[in-house]
Amino acid sequence: MEFTRITIDSHRMGGIPCIRGLRIPVATVVGMIADGMNEKEILKAYPDLVRDDIREALRYAAVTVQERQLPLLATAA
């Protein structure tokens, strides 16, 4: 999958994935969604973003997690 809105630059933000070269990390956007913010609230907080930036950040996060195998810990019932 190609991501046209996600940039990784070792000279910007320590090389973490950001939105379109802005200093807005993908993790920040995904975290805002996880905290219950909706698109409108995120766009208000970060006026440089557009709706497609948020959607691509979520797709990028999904693909990134899919590529790793994380052990699941059994919980006691």
N, C-alpha and C positions, 0 to 999 in steps of 0.2 A: 504494500500500500504506500502511495506517495503522499507526503504531507507538504503542502505548499505554504502553509501558514506557521509551521513550527520551524524555528531556527536554533541551531546550536553553534555557538561561537566561543572558542576557548578564551577570547579576549573580552568577552562580555558576560557578566553574571557568573563567572567561573565555569562557563561551558554547560550550564544547565539548560534544558530545553525551555525556550521562551516563545512568546507569540510574536511573529513577524519582526524579529529583531528588536522589539521593544523590551524594556526591562520589566516585563510581566511574565513570570514563570508559569509554565503549564500547571505546575503543582499548586500555585496560588488559585488559579481558576477552578481547578478540580476540587480543591479544598473548599472554595466558596459554595460550590454546588453541594458538596457533602454536608456543609453546615446549614443547608436549607435555603440558600439564596436562589432566587430565580434569575432568568436571563436579564430581565429589566433592571433588577437591582445591581447585577454585576456590571451592566453597561453604564449605569449611573455612576457606580464607584470608579470605573475605568473607562472614561469617555473615548479613549483611543481604540477601544475594542469594538468589534462588530459581531453580530450574531454568529456568523460563520467561524469566527475565531474560537468562540466558546465550544461550538460543536466539534471542531477539529481537535481542540484540546482534549475533549472527552474521548474521541476516537483514538488519539495518540496514547492516552493513558490506558485504554482498553487493550490496545495492541501490545504495549510495553509489558503489561501484567501478564498477558497471554503467553509471552515468550519465555517466561520464567517458571520454574517449578518450585513452588513454595510448600514446605511441609505443613500439613494440618495437624494440629495437636488435638488429641482426644480429650474431651472434657468429662469429668466425673459426673455421673447423673445422680 
